Amino acid sequence: MPELPEVEALREFLDEHLVGKEIARVLPAAISVLKTYDPPVTALDGARVTGVARHGKFLDIATEGGAAGQLRLVTHLARAGWLHWKDVLPSGPPKPGKGPLALRVALTGGDGFDLTEAGTTKRLAVYVVRDPADVPGIARLGPDPLAEDFDLAAFTALLAGERRQIKGALRDQGLIAGIGNAYSDEILHAAKMSPFKPTQNLTAEETAGLYEAMRTTLTEAVARSHGLAAGKLKAEKKSGLRVHGRTGEACPVCGDTIREVSFSDSSLQYCPTCQTGGKPLADRRLSKLLK
């Protein structure tokens, strides 16, 4: 799933390639991708792009001059979605079907981008709204972890009322915006903290270390992605991860074997030596298979 660093890089890319250009048409290839109907997607025809923003994992394209005035084209790429920029789009309209193409944004200059989603579970979402706060997922977002005013005191206050495992807290978009499964693994590895540690048991020193790990991990990931074309961002994310998705490999810090805990729809990776005092965490799914 694209997380804060990749979505921020896409925002930068679109800010450079899209702002100032005019939308010819927005062409859905899958009706299910559209989550709003008023204003209609056709209201963006002829609109000029004035800016691109990010809200957590949401991309927000601001426009003006269309049939309905100032509108926003907002998208959430979900787990398997991606944005593909094309200097020359195919001439014909996209054909609705079972392929990965979900929506095409065609510009008057012949360029534009496609939104695609792999797999059979379709969760990619597109909204046409007058205010990004009209998107329910944006309205409920917590603070951005890289915002200038999100300091240690704000982070400490945010965690003060939490009583759950720290990995779940970091992934909760209503608590902190933009962190998903991959970067929560990376942050906890950098902080030398178990993903199962209860938030209510964090000391002031541990909270400070976690805050620093979060800011550093995300800032460095954004910096690695800066200036890359949209098509190269996935490879950059994978190459920059230290533990996530690297089960069985050696930890780059201590050399221990990276372990995994599997759940019904996801998994987490961690280093026992760095994070859990050398003790492997219980993998409930594997335990059930062994019984």
C-alpha positions in Angstrom: 0.0 0.0 0.0 1.3 3.5 -0.8 2.0 5.3 2.5 2.9 8.8 3.4 6.4 8.9 1.7 5.1 7.5 -1.6 2.0 9.7 -1.6 4.1 12.7 -0.8 6.4 11.9 -3.7 3.4 11.5 -6.0 2.1 14.9 -4.8 5.5 16.5 -5.7 5.5 14.7 -9.1 2.0 15.9 -9.9 2.7 19.4 -8.7 5.4 19.6 -11.2 3.7 17.8 -14.1 0.0 18.7 -13.6 -0.4 22.3 -12.2 -1.4 24.8 -14.8 -2.7 22.3 -17.2 -6.3 21.8 -18.3 -8.4 18.7 -17.9 -10.0 17.5 -21.1 -12.0 14.6 -19.5 -12.0 12.3 -16.5 -12.9 8.8 -17.7 -13.8 6.1 -15.2 -13.1 2.6 -16.4 -14.8 1.1 -13.3 -17.9 2.8 -12.0 -17.2 1.4 -8.5 -14.1 3.7 -8.2 -16.4 6.8 -8.0 -17.6 7.4 -4.4 -19.4 10.7 -5.1 -22.0 11.7 -7.8 -22.7 15.4 -7.0 -20.8 17.2 -8.5 -20.6 14.8 -11.4 -17.1 13.8 -12.7 -18.0 15.6 -15.9 -17.9 18.9 -14.0 -14.1 18.6 -14.2 -14.1 18.9 -18.0 -12.3 22.1 -19.0 -11.0 22.7 -15.4 -7.5 24.0 -14.8 -5.3 22.3 -12.1 -4.2 24.9 -9.5 -2.5 22.7 -7.0 -1.9 19.3 -5.5 -2.1 18.5 -1.8 -1.7 15.4 0.4 -3.9 14.5 3.4 -2.4 11.4 5.0 -2.6 8.8 2.2 -5.1 10.9 0.1 -4.0 12.9 -3.0 -6.0 16.1 -3.5 -6.0 17.8 -6.9 -7.4 21.3 -6.8 -9.1 22.8 -9.9 -10.9 25.9 -11.0 -12.8 27.0 -14.1 -14.9 23.9 -14.7 -18.6 23.8 -15.0 -19.1 23.8 -11.2 -16.3 26.2 -10.3 -13.6 25.2 -7.8 -13.6 21.5 -7.4 -11.2 18.8 -5.9 -10.4 15.5 -7.4 -9.4 13.3 -4.5 -8.1 9.8 -4.6 -7.0 7.1 -2.2 -4.9 4.4 -3.8 -5.8 1.8 -1.2 -3.7 -1.4 -0.9 -3.1 -2.2 -4.6 -3.6 1.1 -6.4 -1.1 3.2 -8.3 -0.8 6.3 -10.5 0.8 6.0 -13.9 1.8 9.2 -15.7 1.8 9.1 -19.5 3.2 11.8 -21.7 1.0 10.5 -24.5 -2.3 8.9 -23.5 -4.1 6.3 -25.8 -6.3 8.1 -28.2 -9.5 6.1 -27.5 -11.5 6.1 -24.3 -10.7 3.3 -21.8 -12.8 0.1 -22.1 -14.6 -0.9 -19.0 -13.7 -4.4 -18.0 -11.8 -6.6 -15.6 -8.4 -5.1 -16.2 -6.5 -3.0 -13.7 -7.4 0.4 -15.1 -9.8 2.2 -12.8 -9.8 5.8 -14.0 -8.0 8.0 -16.6 -7.4 11.8 -16.4 -6.8 13.1 -19.9 -5.4 16.6 -20.3 -5.9 18.9 -23.3 -2.2 18.5 -24.3 -2.6 14.8 -24.8 -0.8 13.8 -21.6 -2.4 12.7 -18.3 -2.4 9.8 -15.9 -4.1 6.4 -15.2 -5.2 5.1 -11.8 -4.9 1.3 -11.7 -5.6 -1.3 -9.1 -4.2 -4.8 -9.1 -6.1 -7.9 -7.9 -9.7 -8.7 -7.5 -10.5 -6.7 -4.3 -11.2 -3.2 -5.5 -10.8 -0.5 -2.9 -9.3 2.4 -4.8 -11.5 5.4 -4.3 -12.1 8.7 -6.2 -14.1 11.6 -5.0 -15.2 14.9 -6.7 -15.9 17.4 -3.9 -15.9 21.1 -3.3 -13.9 20.7 0.0 -11.5 17.9 0.9 -13.2 17.7 4.3 -16.3 16.4 2.5 -14.4 13.1 2.0 -15.1 11.0 5.2 -11.6 9.5 5.3 -10.0 12.9 5.3 -12.4 14.4 7.8 -11.4 11.8 10.4 -7.6 12.0 9.9 -5.3 12.6 12.8 -2.4 15.0 12.6 0.3 14.6 10.0 3.4 13.1 11.6 5.7 15.4 9.6 3.8 18.6 10.2 6.0 21.3 11.8 3.7 21.7 14.8 3.5 18.0 15.5 6.2 18.0 18.2 7.1 15.6 21.0 4.5 17.2 23.3 1.8 16.7 20.8 2.8 13.1 20.2 2.9 12.4 23.9 -0.5 13.9 24.4 -1.9 11.9 21.5 -0.8 8.6 23.0 -1.8 9.5 26.6 -5.3 8.1 26.3 -4.4 5.0 24.2 -4.6 1.5 25.6 -3.6 -0.9 22.8 -0.5 -2.3 21.1 1.8 0.4 19.7 1.8 -0.9 16.1 -2.0 -0.7 15.9 -1.9 2.9 17.3 0.7 4.0 14.7 -1.5 2.5 11.9 -4.7 4.2 13.0 -5.4 7.0 10.5 -7.7 8.7 13.0 -4.8 9.0 15.4 -1.9 9.7 13.1 -2.3 10.2 9.3 -0.3 8.4 6.7 1.5 5.5 8.4 0.6 2.0 7.3 1.9 -1.5 7.8 5.3 -1.1 6.2 6.4 2.1 7.8 5.1 1.1 11.2 7.4 -1.9 11.1 10.3 0.4 10.1 9.6 2.9 12.8 9.4 0.3 15.5 12.6 -1.3 14.3 14.4 2.0 14.4 13.0 2.7 17.9 14.0 -0.8 19.1 10.5 -1.5 20.3 8.2 -4.5 20.1 5.2 -4.0 17.9 3.1 -5.6 20.7 4.2 -3.2 23.4 1.1 -1.6 25.1 1.0 2.2 24.6 0.0 2.7 28.2 3.3 1.1 29.3 5.5 3.5 27.4 8.0 5.6 29.5 8.7 9.2 28.7 12.1 8.1 27.3 10.5 5.4 25.1 8.0 7.9 23.8 10.7 10.3 22.9 12.7 7.6 21.2 9.6 6.5 19.2 8.8 10.0 18.2 12.4 10.5 16.9 12.3 7.2 15.0 9.0 8.1 13.4 10.2 11.5 12.2 13.5 10.3 11.0 12.2 7.2 9.2 9.5 9.1 7.4 11.7 12.1 6.6 14.4 9.9 5.2 11.9 7.9 3.1 10.5 11.1 1.6 14.0 12.3 0.8 14.8 9.1 -1.0 11.7 9.4 -3.1 12.2 13.1 -3.9 12.5 13.8 -7.6 11.7 10.2 -8.7 9.3 9.6 -11.5 6.0 8.0 -10.4 7.0 4.7 -12.0 10.1 4.3 -9.9 8.6 4.9 -6.5 7.5 1.3 -5.7 11.1 0.0 -6.3 12.5 2.8 -4.1 10.2 2.0 -1.3 11.1 -1.7 -1.3 14.8 -1.1 -1.5 14.7 1.3 1.5 12.9 -1.0 3.9 15.1 -2.6 6.5 12.7 -5.2 8.0 9.3 -5.0 6.4 8.9 -7.7 3.7 12.3 -9.2 4.6 11.3 -12.3 6.6 14.2 -14.7 6.8 16.8 -12.1 5.9 19.5 -10.8 8.2 18.8 -7.7 10.2 21.0 -4.9 8.8 21.7 -3.6 12.3 22.5 -6.8 14.3 22.5 -9.7 11.9 19.7 -11.6 13.6 17.1 -13.3 11.4 14.1 -11.1 10.7 10.9 -12.8 11.9 7.2 -12.5 10.9 3.9 -12.6 12.6 1.0 -13.3 10.3 -2.6 -12.2 10.5 -5.7 -13.0 8.4 -5.1 -10.1 5.9 -1.5 -8.8 6.7 1.7 -9.6 8.4 4.4 -7.7 10.4 8.2 -8.1 10.4 10.6 -7.4 13.3 14.0 -8.3 14.6 14.0 -10.2 17.9 17.4 -9.0 19.0 16.7 -5.3 18.2 13.1 -5.2 19.4 12.0 -8.1 21.7 15.0 -9.0 23.8 15.9 -11.9 21.5 12.5 -13.6 22.1 10.3 -14.5 19.0 6.8 -13.2 19.2 3.9 -15.7 19.1 2.5 -16.2 15.6 -1.1 -17.1 16.4 -1.9 -18.3 12.9 1.1 -20.6 12.8 0.3 -21.8 16.3 -3.2 -22.9 15.2 -1.7 -24.8 12.2 0.6 -26.7 14.6 -2.1 -27.8 16.9 
